[in-house]
Amino acid sequence: ILPKVWTLDAYNQVLLLYPFLRFLLNSFLISVGVTIGTLISCSMAAFALVHLRFRGRAVLFLVILGTLMVPFSATMVPIFVEMSKIGWINTWSPLIVPAFLGNAYGIFLLRQLFRGIPRELGEAATLDGCGPLRVLRHVYVPLSTAAFTALGVVTFINSWNNMVAPLIFVNDQKLMPVAVGLAYLNGQGSAIWSWLMAASTMSVLPL
């Protein structure tokens, strides 16, 4: 029986035959964009629901929570048709731009934390001449770093592992994130499992 020999040949083959480093870079850029958009949009929406007074605020929050019950598979076709009409297919725009419109999970998480911040702090800043955006930036954000960190980590990981949306909107190999890149690698004829395991290992190292 021949002794087992440890080798990195599978890693070399994946890096030589496929643009795997490009897949990793694409995933990183997409995930960073999605994370930044989510933190900005969700913080502004949560702040408005807590600090600002306007009619229908409670109903609006319930509508936002209701979107949690709508799966992506139910909206996949109309979103694809909409993105096709505005010419965003085979670009990163359908993956990053919606993050700047907020999501129910992030809004709910930050709203619950903002409710624990004394309202008097925001009112004092308003009396000192701060507008709503400055109150958010200088009062609420510094007191919510833990929630922002948690939401940022969760958003980044979810975006990194997301395969369905990029598989629908991205066709060019140069634009594929790593999750789609792994599926592409698996679909090239008969799977070479050592290559797939090497690629999977490299895909989780950044996380």
C-alpha positions in Angstrom: 0.0 0.0 0.0 1.4 3.3 -1.0 1.7 5.9 1.7 -0.6 9.0 1.5 1.2 12.1 0.3 -0.2 15.5 1.1 -0.2 17.8 -1.9 -1.5 21.2 -2.9 -1.9 20.2 -6.5 -5.7 20.6 -6.4 -5.4 24.2 -5.4 -2.8 24.9 -8.1 -5.1 23.3 -10.8 -8.1 25.4 -9.7 -6.1 28.6 -9.7 -4.5 27.9 -13.1 -7.6 26.6 -15.0 -10.3 28.9 -13.5 -10.4 32.6 -12.6 -11.0 31.7 -9.0 -9.3 34.7 -7.5 -11.5 36.8 -9.7 -14.5 35.0 -8.2 -13.3 35.9 -4.7 -12.7 39.5 -5.6 -16.2 39.8 -7.1 -17.8 38.3 -4.0 -15.8 40.7 -1.8 -16.8 43.8 -3.8 -20.5 42.8 -4.0 -20.6 41.9 -0.3 -19.0 45.2 0.7 -21.4 47.2 -1.5 -24.4 45.3 -0.1 -23.2 45.7 3.5 -22.7 49.5 3.1 -26.0 49.9 1.4 -27.8 47.9 4.1 -26.3 49.8 7.0 -27.0 53.2 5.5 -30.6 52.5 4.4 -31.7 50.4 7.4 -30.3 52.9 9.9 -32.1 55.8 8.2 -35.4 53.9 8.1 -35.1 52.7 11.7 -34.3 56.2 12.9 -37.3 57.6 11.1 -39.6 55.1 12.7 -38.2 55.9 16.1 -37.3 59.5 16.2 -39.6 61.2 13.7 -43.3 61.7 14.3 -45.6 61.2 11.3 -49.0 59.7 10.7 -49.1 56.0 9.8 -45.8 55.2 11.4 -47.0 52.1 13.1 -48.8 50.8 10.0 -45.7 51.4 7.9 -43.6 49.3 10.4 -46.1 46.5 10.2 -46.0 46.6 6.4 -42.2 46.4 6.5 -42.3 43.4 8.9 -44.9 41.8 6.5 -42.3 41.7 3.8 -40.4 39.1 5.8 -43.1 36.6 4.9 -42.6 37.1 1.2 -39.9 34.6 -0.1 -37.5 35.6 -2.8 -38.9 32.9 -5.1 -42.2 34.6 -5.2 -40.7 37.9 -6.4 -37.9 36.4 -8.6 -39.7 36.6 -11.9 -41.1 40.1 -11.7 -37.8 41.4 -10.4 -36.0 39.8 -13.3 -38.5 41.3 -15.8 -38.0 44.7 -14.2 -34.2 44.5 -14.2 -34.3 43.4 -17.9 -36.3 46.4 -18.9 -33.9 48.8 -17.3 -30.9 47.0 -18.7 -29.3 45.7 -15.5 -29.0 42.1 -16.5 -25.4 40.8 -16.5 -24.3 43.6 -14.1 -23.8 43.9 -10.4 -26.5 46.6 -10.1 -29.4 44.1 -9.3 -27.3 42.7 -6.5 -26.1 45.9 -4.9 -28.6 48.7 -5.6 -31.6 47.0 -3.8 -29.5 47.0 -0.6 -29.7 50.8 -0.5 -33.5 50.5 -0.3 -33.3 48.7 3.1 -34.6 45.3 4.3 -37.0 44.3 7.0 -34.5 42.4 9.1 -32.1 45.2 9.4 -34.7 47.9 10.0 -36.3 45.8 12.7 -33.0 45.1 14.4 -31.9 48.7 14.5 -35.3 50.0 15.4 -35.4 47.9 18.5 -32.0 49.2 19.5 -32.8 52.8 18.8 -35.9 52.6 20.9 -33.6 51.9 23.9 -31.7 55.2 23.4 -33.2 58.0 25.5 -35.2 60.3 23.2 -34.0 63.3 25.2 -30.5 62.9 23.7 -31.9 63.4 20.2 -34.1 66.3 21.4 -31.1 68.0 23.0 -29.1 67.7 19.8 -32.1 69.2 17.9 -32.2 72.1 20.2 -28.5 72.6 19.5 -29.3 73.0 15.9 -28.8 69.5 14.5 -31.0 68.2 11.8 -32.3 64.7 11.7 -29.3 63.3 9.7 -26.9 64.9 12.2 -28.8 63.5 15.1 -28.6 60.1 13.6 -24.9 60.4 12.8 -23.7 62.0 16.1 -26.1 60.5 18.6 -27.7 57.2 17.5 -24.9 55.7 15.4 -22.1 56.1 18.1 -24.4 54.4 20.7 -25.3 51.5 18.4 -21.9 50.2 17.2 -22.6 46.7 18.5 -25.9 46.4 16.5 -24.2 47.9 13.4 -21.4 45.4 13.7 -23.8 42.5 14.1 -25.9 43.6 11.2 -22.8 44.2 9.0 -21.4 40.7 9.7 -24.7 38.9 9.0 -25.3 40.9 5.9 -21.8 40.3 4.6 -22.0 36.6 5.2 -25.4 36.3 3.6 -24.3 38.2 0.5 -21.1 36.2 0.2 -23.1 32.9 0.3 -25.9 34.1 -1.9 -26.1 32.1 -5.1 -29.7 32.4 -6.4 -29.7 36.1 -7.2 -26.3 36.2 -8.9 -27.2 33.0 -10.8 -30.2 34.8 -12.2 -28.8 38.2 -13.0 -25.1 37.4 -13.9 -24.1 35.4 -17.0 -20.6 36.7 -17.6 -17.9 34.5 -16.0 -15.8 37.6 -15.2 -18.7 39.0 -13.0 -19.5 35.8 -11.2 -19.2 35.7 -7.4 -17.6 32.8 -5.7 -20.9 31.0 -4.9 -21.8 30.9 -8.6 -18.2 30.2 -9.5 -18.4 27.0 -7.4 -21.6 25.9 -9.2 -19.9 26.7 -12.5 -16.9 24.6 -11.5 -19.1 21.7 -10.5 -21.0 21.9 -13.9 -18.0 21.5 -16.1 -18.4 17.9 -17.1 -17.7 15.2 -14.5 -16.9 16.8 -11.1 -13.3 16.4 -9.9 -13.9 16.3 -6.2 -10.4 17.3 -5.1 -10.7 20.5 -7.1 -14.2 21.2 -5.7 -13.1 20.7 -2.1 -10.0 22.9 -2.7 -12.2 25.6 -4.2 -14.7 25.3 -1.4 -12.0 25.7 1.2 -10.6 28.8 -0.5 -14.2 30.2 -0.7 -14.7 30.1 3.1 -11.2 31.4 4.1 -12.1 35.1 3.8 -15.1 34.6 6.1 
